[in-house]
Amino acid sequence: MEELFILKELFLSGNVTDALVLVEELTEMSKDDKLNKIFSFGKILLLHLIKQAAEKRKTRSWDLSIANAVK
């Protein structure tokens, strides 16, 4: 959130170059966050698939977790 206030101040002061650098940093942060979420859902999916295979049974809870992780 602080970055948005800094961005506003940079634009208001006419410092467009630094504002664009900050926008690029925010974009990278967003990409990193998305990758972390994908990795997290992938781990959950893998764990549930391993549990299903090891126990040779399925539960509604696991099916829902797997479906949510795949979305």
N, C-alpha and C positions, 0 to 999 in steps of 0.2 A: 504494500500500500504506500509505503514511504516513497517508492520509486515514482509513483504517479505525481506526488507533490513536487518532487525534484524535476520531473519532466515538464510540469506546468511552469515552474520557475525558469527552466532553461528556455522554453519557448517565449515566455513573456520578456525575458531579458534579451531575446534575439540570438541566443546561442544555439543555432539550428544544428550545427555539426555535432556538438555534445549531446543534443537531444536525440539525434539519429543514432548515435552510438548507444545511448541508453535504450532506445527502442529495440535495437538489435540484441542487446543483452536480455531484455525482457522476452523476446521471441525465443532465444536459446533456452531460457529458464522454462518456458512453456513446453518446449520440445522435450527437455529432460524430464519434466513432470509426467508427460504422456508416456514416455518410455518406461518410467518407473511403474506406472499403473499397468501397462501391458505386461511387464515382467512379473508383477505381483499376481495378476490374474492367471498368468501362465503357470506360476508355481502352484496356485490353488487348484487349477485344472489337473496338473500332473499328480498332485497328492491324492486327489479324489479318484483319478483313474487307477493309480497304484492300489489304493484301498479296495476298490471294486475288484480288481484282478486278484489281489491277495486273499480276500475273503470270499471270493466267488459268489457274491450276492450284490444286489442293488438296493438302494433305499431312495425314497422320494427326495430326501434332503440332498443326497449326493447328486442325484439327477438334476435338481434345481441349481445346485452350485456349479455343476459342469455346464449347464445351459447358460448360466449367467457369465461364466468365465469365457465362453466361446463368443458371446455377443460382441 
